[in-house]
Amino acid sequence: MSRHLFVGADVAGDTKTNGLIDDGGIGVEMLSDNGSTTDGLYVAGSHVPTDSDQIRIVLGTGGNMLVSPWISRRNVIAFSGQAGVAGAPCKQTVTIGGTSAAAGTVVLKFVRTGGPRPEFFSFATEIPASTAHTAADALVKAAFEAAVLPEWLNPVAVATAGATVVFSGAKRGDTTQSGGSWDYDPIQFELIVESYDGGTQTYVASATQAGDPGIGDGYSVLAYEKSLQGVSDGFYNRRNLPIAPATNALVGTAYTMLTLVSTKDGSTSPQIKGVDNLIEISIALPVGFSTATVLANLNDYLAGDFATVTV
């Protein structure tokens, strides 16, 4: 599959200046009859689908435009979109009940389940005798945050409810205990109360929230954009070269995602065994965009073949 990503801003993509679309604008460019591009961009209300059998997606960058392969309208097999949804970390909670009858130690164990192999981490908290559950939570939180933690755990626990401690797994963009940034999907983990020897006080672990990468998270879009720079810019970073192409995704922005899938020649059967015959074009626009026009233009161009995409 040939994959392409275009990350735009809330900028119209209906006009060109000196042959170029404005920086951040995404347009739908038509192919002229003689096989060369023109300044003609497909604009809803000014054109009809029969004006051009082939189109390509173009992105203004302030310099040369980034472009997709040409695709034929009759070869498009999928067109969809969805508004951005923020990613969420995996959360596990330990709930404390009663008062400790004697001094004891509680050991909590974390099991990472979503990685290439299970990973484990445990830490212990000393609980003095006669400690109420409403005070024990702060002790557990402090012991956790003082421990040497794996990078896949958020280094800050939450103990504000009076008798619970909430632990979170890392998600993209989180700062790890070492000061680095977690650059992967949200991890999944389980929490186990391994032992407690302080008498009548109880510790119960429960799942609170599953990790979810969301849709159009700025960190995820940036990672995807970097992975495709070989296709878009011819940059493969084989030797960690210092001059890299500029990226367009902003980590603090949530993006609405559009997807356009086309066959290369009208057939879904590849000419080479094991190699598919598809072109996948993803378009990222800031959530709540109002000026960007690429969605309206694609809806118009593909009207009759696909339902109108609303986000």
C-alpha positions as CSV (number, residue, x, y, z in Angstrom):
1,M,0.0,0.0,0.0
2,S,1.2,3.5,-0.9
3,R,0.5,5.7,2.1
4,H,0.4,9.5,2.2
5,L,-0.4,12.0,4.9
6,F,-1.2,15.7,4.5
7,V,-1.4,17.8,7.7
8,G,-3.0,21.1,7.1
9,A,-4.1,24.2,9.0
10,D,-7.4,26.0,9.0
11,V,-6.6,27.6,5.7
12,A,-8.6,27.5,2.4
13,G,-7.1,25.5,-0.4
14,D,-9.1,26.9,-3.3
15,T,-6.6,29.3,-4.9
16,K,-2.9,29.5,-5.8
17,T,-0.5,32.4,-5.7
18,N,2.3,32.1,-8.3
19,G,1.3,28.5,-8.8
20,L,1.4,27.6,-5.1
21,I,-1.3,27.1,-2.4
22,D,-1.0,29.1,0.7
23,D,1.0,27.6,3.5
24,G,-1.2,25.1,5.4
25,G,-3.9,25.0,2.8
26,I,-4.9,21.6,1.3
27,G,-6.4,21.6,-2.2
28,V,-7.8,19.1,-4.7
29,E,-5.9,19.6,-7.9
30,M,-7.3,18.6,-11.3
31,L,-5.4,17.0,-14.1
32,S,-5.7,18.7,-17.5
33,D,-6.4,16.9,-20.7
34,N,-2.8,17.0,-21.9
35,G,-1.5,15.3,-18.8
36,S,0.1,18.4,-17.1
37,T,-1.1,20.2,-14.1
38,T,-2.9,23.5,-14.4
39,D,-3.7,26.2,-11.8
40,G,-7.1,24.6,-11.7
41,L,-8.1,23.4,-8.2
42,Y,-11.4,21.6,-7.8
43,V,-13.8,23.9,-6.0
44,A,-17.3,22.9,-5.0
45,G,-19.8,25.1,-6.8
46,S,-17.4,26.1,-9.5
47,H,-16.7,22.7,-10.9
48,V,-18.4,19.4,-11.5
49,P,-16.8,15.9,-11.2
50,T,-16.7,15.4,-14.9
51,D,-14.3,18.4,-15.3
52,S,-11.5,16.1,-14.4
53,D,-11.3,12.3,-14.3
54,Q,-8.1,12.5,-12.1
55,I,-7.2,14.5,-9.1
56,R,-4.5,14.7,-6.5
57,I,-4.2,16.2,-3.0
58,V,-1.8,19.1,-2.7
59,L,-0.5,20.8,0.5
60,G,1.0,24.3,0.7
61,T,4.1,24.4,2.8
62,G,5.4,27.9,2.2
63,G,7.7,26.5,-0.5
64,N,7.2,23.6,-2.8
65,M,3.9,21.8,-2.5
66,L,3.6,18.3,-1.3
67,V,1.5,16.2,-3.6
68,S,-0.2,12.8,-3.7
69,P,-0.2,10.4,-6.6
70,W,-2.9,11.1,-9.2
71,I,-6.1,9.0,-8.6
72,S,-9.1,8.5,-10.8
73,R,-12.5,9.1,-9.4
74,R,-13.8,5.7,-10.7
75,N,-11.0,4.0,-8.8
76,V,-11.8,5.4,-5.3
77,I,-13.1,2.6,-3.1
78,A,-13.3,4.4,0.3
79,F,-13.9,7.9,1.6
80,S,-14.5,8.6,5.3
81,G,-13.7,10.9,8.1
82,Q,-13.9,11.3,11.9
83,A,-13.5,14.2,14.3
84,G,-10.5,14.0,16.6
85,V,-10.8,12.3,19.9
86,A,-8.2,12.8,22.6
87,G,-6.1,9.8,23.7
88,A,-6.5,8.5,27.2
89,P,-4.0,6.6,29.5
90,C,-4.7,3.3,31.1
91,K,-5.6,3.8,34.8
92,Q,-5.7,1.4,37.7
93,T,-7.0,2.3,41.2
94,V,-6.2,0.8,44.6
95,T,-8.9,1.4,47.2
96,I,-8.0,1.4,50.9
97,G,-10.4,0.4,53.7
98,G,-10.3,0.4,57.5
99,T,-7.5,1.2,59.9
100,S,-4.2,-0.7,60.1
101,A,-4.2,-3.0,63.2
102,A,-0.4,-3.2,63.2
103,A,2.6,-1.8,61.4
104,G,2.9,-3.5,58.1
105,T,4.0,-3.3,54.4
106,V,1.8,-3.2,51.4
107,V,3.3,-4.3,48.1
108,L,1.7,-3.3,44.8
109,K,2.7,-5.0,41.5
110,F,2.2,-3.6,38.0
111,V,2.1,-5.8,35.0
112,R,2.5,-4.3,31.6
113,T,0.4,-6.4,29.2
114,G,0.4,-4.5,25.9
115,G,4.1,-4.6,25.1
116,P,6.1,-7.1,23.1
117,R,6.5,-9.1,26.3
118,P,5.2,-8.8,29.9
119,E,7.0,-6.4,32.1
120,F,6.7,-6.2,35.9
121,F,7.3,-3.5,38.5
122,S,6.7,-3.7,42.3
123,F,7.1,-1.2,45.1
124,A,6.5,-1.3,48.9
125,T,4.9,1.1,51.3
126,E,5.4,1.1,55.0
127,I,2.1,1.6,56.8
128,P,2.4,2.5,60.6
129,A,0.0,1.0,63.1
130,S,-3.3,2.8,63.6
131,T,-3.1,4.5,60.2
132,A,-6.6,5.3,58.8
133,H,-7.4,4.6,55.2
134,T,-7.8,8.3,54.6
135,A,-4.1,8.8,55.5
136,A,-2.7,5.6,54.0
137,D,-3.4,6.8,50.5
138,A,-0.9,9.7,50.8
139,L,1.7,7.2,52.1
140,V,1.2,5.0,49.0
141,K,1.4,7.9,46.7
142,A,4.6,9.2,48.2
143,A,6.3,5.8,48.1
144,F,5.3,5.3,44.5
145,E,6.6,8.7,43.4
146,A,9.9,8.1,45.3
147,A,10.6,4.8,43.7
148,V,12.7,4.2,40.5
149,L,9.9,3.7,38.0
150,P,9.8,2.1,34.6
151,E,9.4,4.6,31.7
152,W,5.9,3.1,30.9
153,L,4.3,4.4,34.1
154,N,3.3,8.0,34.6
155,P,5.5,9.2,37.5
156,V,2.7,11.0,39.3
157,A,-0.1,9.2,41.2
158,V,-3.3,10.8,42.2
159,A,-4.6,10.5,45.8
160,T,-7.3,13.2,46.2
161,A,-10.4,11.1,47.0
162,G,-9.5,10.3,50.6
163,A,-9.0,6.5,50.4
164,T,-7.8,5.8,46.8
165,V,-4.7,6.0,44.7
166,V,-4.9,6.2,40.9
167,F,-2.0,5.1,38.8
168,S,-1.7,5.9,35.1
169,G,0.3,4.4,32.3
170,A,2.2,6.5,29.9
171,K,0.6,7.9,26.7
172,R,2.2,9.8,23.8
173,G,3.7,13.1,25.0
174,D,3.8,12.3,28.7
175,T,7.0,13.2,30.5
176,T,8.6,10.1,32.0
177,Q,10.5,9.9,35.3
178,S,13.8,10.2,33.5
179,G,12.7,13.4,31.9
180,G,12.1,12.0,28.4
181,S,8.9,11.9,26.4
182,W,6.9,8.8,25.8
183,D,6.6,8.4,22.1
184,Y,4.4,5.4,21.8
185,D,0.7,4.4,22.0
186,P,-0.8,4.3,25.6
187,I,0.4,1.2,27.4
188,Q,-2.0,-1.3,29.0
189,F,-1.2,-2.6,32.5
190,E,-2.8,-4.5,35.4
191,L,-2.4,-3.7,39.1
192,I,-2.1,-6.5,41.7
193,V,-2.1,-6.2,45.5
194,E,0.8,-8.6,46.0
195,S,0.8,-8.6,49.8
196,Y,-0.1,-6.7,53.0
197,D,0.7,-7.8,56.5
198,G,-0.8,-5.0,58.6
199,G,-3.9,-6.7,59.8
200,T,-7.4,-5.4,59.3
201,Q,-6.8,-2.7,56.7
202,T,-7.7,-3.7,53.2
203,Y,-6.3,-2.9,49.8
204,V,-8.3,-3.7,46.6
205,A,-7.1,-3.1,43.1
206,S,-9.5,-2.3,40.2
207,A,-9.3,-1.3,36.6
208,T,-10.5,2.3,36.1
209,Q,-9.8,3.1,32.4
210,A,-8.3,1.3,29.4
211,G,-5.6,3.1,27.4
212,D,-6.9,4.5,24.2
213,P,-4.8,6.2,21.5
214,G,-7.7,8.3,20.4
215,I,-8.2,9.7,16.9
216,G,-6.1,12.6,15.5
217,D,-4.0,13.1,18.6
218,G,-1.2,15.6,17.8
219,Y,1.6,13.3,19.0
220,S,0.2,10.4,17.0
221,V,-0.2,12.5,13.8
222,L,3.3,13.8,14.2
223,A,4.7,10.3,14.6
224,Y,2.8,9.1,11.5
225,E,4.0,12.2,9.6
226,K,7.7,11.4,10.4
227,S,7.3,7.8,9.4
228,L,6.2,8.9,5.9
229,Q,8.8,11.5,5.3
230,G,10.6,9.0,3.0
231,V,7.5,9.1,0.7
232,S,6.7,12.8,1.0
233,D,10.2,14.3,1.1
234,G,12.6,11.5,0.2
235,F,14.1,11.6,3.7
236,Y,14.9,8.3,5.4
237,N,17.2,9.4,8.2
238,R,19.4,6.3,7.9
239,R,22.4,8.0,9.6
240,N,20.5,10.4,11.8
241,L,21.4,13.3,9.5
242,P,20.9,16.7,11.1
243,I,19.0,18.3,8.2
244,A,15.4,16.9,8.3
245,P,12.3,18.2,6.5
246,A,10.0,20.4,8.5
247,T,7.0,18.7,10.0
248,N,3.5,20.2,10.0
249,A,1.7,18.4,12.8
250,L,1.5,20.2,16.1
251,V,1.6,18.1,19.3
252,G,-0.9,20.4,21.1
253,T,-3.5,20.2,18.4
254,A,-6.2,17.6,17.9
255,Y,-6.9,16.7,14.3
256,T,-10.0,15.6,12.4
257,M,-8.9,12.8,10.1
258,L,-10.1,12.1,6.5
259,T,-9.2,9.0,4.6
260,L,-9.3,8.5,0.9
261,V,-8.4,5.0,-0.6
262,S,-8.0,4.3,-4.3
263,T,-6.8,1.5,-6.4
264,K,-3.9,2.3,-8.7
265,D,-5.4,0.9,-11.9
266,G,-9.0,0.1,-11.0
267,S,-8.1,-3.4,-9.9
268,T,-7.7,-4.6,-6.3
269,S,-5.6,-7.5,-7.5
270,P,-1.8,-6.8,-7.4
271,Q,0.5,-7.5,-10.3
272,I,3.1,-8.6,-7.8
273,K,2.1,-11.3,-5.3
274,G,2.1,-10.1,-1.8
275,V,2.0,-6.4,-2.8
276,D,-1.4,-4.7,-2.6
277,N,-2.7,-2.3,-5.3
278,L,-3.9,0.6,-3.1
279,I,-3.2,4.2,-2.5
280,E,-4.2,5.5,1.0
281,I,-4.3,9.2,1.5
282,S,-4.9,10.6,5.0
283,I,-5.7,14.3,5.6
284,A,-5.4,15.9,9.0
285,L,-7.2,19.2,9.8
286,P,-7.5,21.0,13.1
287,V,-10.6,20.0,15.1
288,G,-13.3,22.6,14.6
289,F,-11.8,23.9,11.3
290,S,-14.0,26.5,9.6
291,T,-11.9,27.9,6.8
292,A,-10.3,24.7,5.3
293,T,-12.2,23.7,2.2
294,V,-10.8,20.3,1.2
295,L,-13.6,18.3,2.9
296,A,-16.3,20.2,1.1
297,N,-14.4,19.9,-2.2
298,L,-13.9,16.1,-1.8
299,N,-17.6,15.7,-0.8
300,D,-18.6,17.5,-4.0
301,Y,-16.2,15.6,-6.2
302,L,-17.3,12.2,-4.9
303,A,-21.0,13.0,-4.6
304,G,-23.1,10.1,-5.9
305,D,-20.4,7.6,-5.2
306,F,-20.0,8.1,-1.5
307,A,-22.2,9.5,1.3
308,T,-21.3,13.0,2.4
309,V,-18.7,12.9,5.1
310,T,-19.5,15.0,8.1
311,V,-17.2,15.5,11.1
